[in-house]
């Protein structure tokens, strides 16, 4: 048996994604997920094997739909342009009034209990993959423009990754777009 008649996968995934983004993995109850997906309990488990399966699909959608600018940022020719495009893009995403504040992945990773360790580890793996991609691009692009003094590609990637996570937490807790843009202005001007 598959999805129920009239089921709209796109709408269901978007609803679940936004609920997870707002509440985190553990904070999203089954009752809320049923409402967000438009499914009853039996249909939910036919369409999605589990809450964890739905979350994995929501994260994949989030990365494709909302984080696609990261690929554009990583394609920039210099370290400074990478940082600039990435951080300003994240400010816009994290403070967009049409989406929940902050970052789906950061919000969820910070609130996972030991019972959800597999989810937490997958989010860490995703973060580490982004960190590695950033480090690799800095290593290549620093031939065209140097990194700031005393920064290696690994240090620069860790620094920017830490800023990214901090911005997500700040946005989740109400820091304004203007305040986050001011932060990015300072980082980019010192780069």
N, C-alpha and C positions, 0 to 999 in steps of 0.2 A: 504494500500500500504506500502511496506517495502522499503528496500534498493534497489537502482538501480542495474541493471545487471552489473557485473564486479566489484562491490564495494568490497573493501578489508578493513574490519573493523579494523584489526590490524594496517595496514599502516595509515589509517585515524586517529585513536586515537593517534598513536605515533606522527604523524605530528602535530596534535592539541596540544598535550602535550608539545612538544618542542617549539611551538609558544607561548603558555601560559607561559612556563618557561622563555623564552627570554623576552617577552613583558609584562607579568602580565595579569591578567584577563581583565582589562579595556583596556589595551594597544593593545590587539589583536583585530583587526577590523574584521568585518564579511567578507570582501573581502579577507583578509589574511587567515581567517579560511576556507573559501571555497577553496582557493588554497592549504592549508595544508591538507585538508581532501579529495580533489579531487572531491568534490560534487558541483553541482549547487545549487542555492538558494532553489528551491522547494525540491530537494532531501535532502538537509541539514535539513530542518524542518520536513521531513518525518522520517529521521533516528534519529535525535536529536530533542527533543521537543523545545529546546532553547539553546542559548549560555551557559546559566547557567547549563543546563543538560550536555552539552558536557564538560564543565569545571569540573563538579563533577566526570564524568567518567574519565577524564584525571588525576585528582588528585588521584582517586582510583588506576589507572594504575601506576602512579608515586610511590605511597606508596608500591605497590606490587613489581614493577620491580626494582626501584632504591633505595628504603629504606628498603629492606628486611633484611639488615645487622643490623638494629636496634633491631630486635627480637633476633638475635644472641648475640648482645651486652648485652641486658637485661637478657640473660640466663647465663651470666658469674657469677662465684661464689663469687666475691668480688667487693666492690664499685670501687676500683681502676681499676680493669679489665673492669668493665662496662664502666667507663669514657674513658679509653684508647681505647677500641674497638669502642665505639660510636664516639668519636671525630676524631680519625684517619680515620674512615670510612667516616665521613662527609667531612673531608678535601679532601679525594680522590674524592668523588662525586662532591663537589662544584668546584673543579678545574680541573675536567676531560676535556680534550680537545675535546672529542667526544660528549659532551653535553653542553648545555648553562651553563654559570657560575652561582653560587649561588644556591638558593633553590626555586623551583616552588612555594611552599606555602608562604614562606617569601616574595618573590618578589611580589606576587599577593596581599597579605594582606596589605603590606605597601602602595600600590597604589590605594586602593579602595576608591571611593568617596561615599557619602551618598546614591547615587542611587544604589550602589552595596552592601549595608549593609548586605544583607542575605549571600552573598558570604563571606564577611569579617567575619561575625559571625561564619560561618561554619569552616573557617580556624582557627579562635581562638579556637573553640571547639576541633578541631583536635590537636592543640598545647597543650591545657589544658589536653587532654587525654594522650598525650605523657608525659607531666609533672607528671601527677598522676601515670602513670606506672613506671616512673623513681623513684619517691618518694617511692612507694611500694617496688620496688626491693632494694633500699638502706636500707629500714627498715629491710628487711629480711637478706640481705647480710652483714650488719654491725655486725651481730653476729659472722661472720667469720673473719672480718677485720674491725677495727674502721674507722669511717669517720674522716676527719681532725678535729682538735680541734675547738670547739664551733659550729660545724655544726650538725644540725639535719637532718634527711632525707628530710624534706620539704625545708630547706635552701639549702642543697646540690643540690636537684633537681632544685630549682629555679636558682641557680648559674650556673649549667651546661646548663639548658635551655636558659639562657641569653647568655652564651658563644656561644651556637649553633646558635642562631639568629644573633649574632654579626659576627660570622664567615661567615654566609651566605651573609650578607650585604657586608662585606669586599671582599669576593670572587666576588660578583656581580660587584664591583667597581675596580677589577683588582689586588687585593692582591694575591701574588704568592703562589703556593703550599708550597714552602720552608718556606715562612714567616708564613703561617698558621700551618705548622708542628712544627716550632719553638715555636709557642704559645702553641700548645698542649703538646710539650715536657716539657715546663715550668709548665703547669698545672698538668700534670701527675707526674712530679718529686716532686712537692710540696704536692701531694695528700697523 
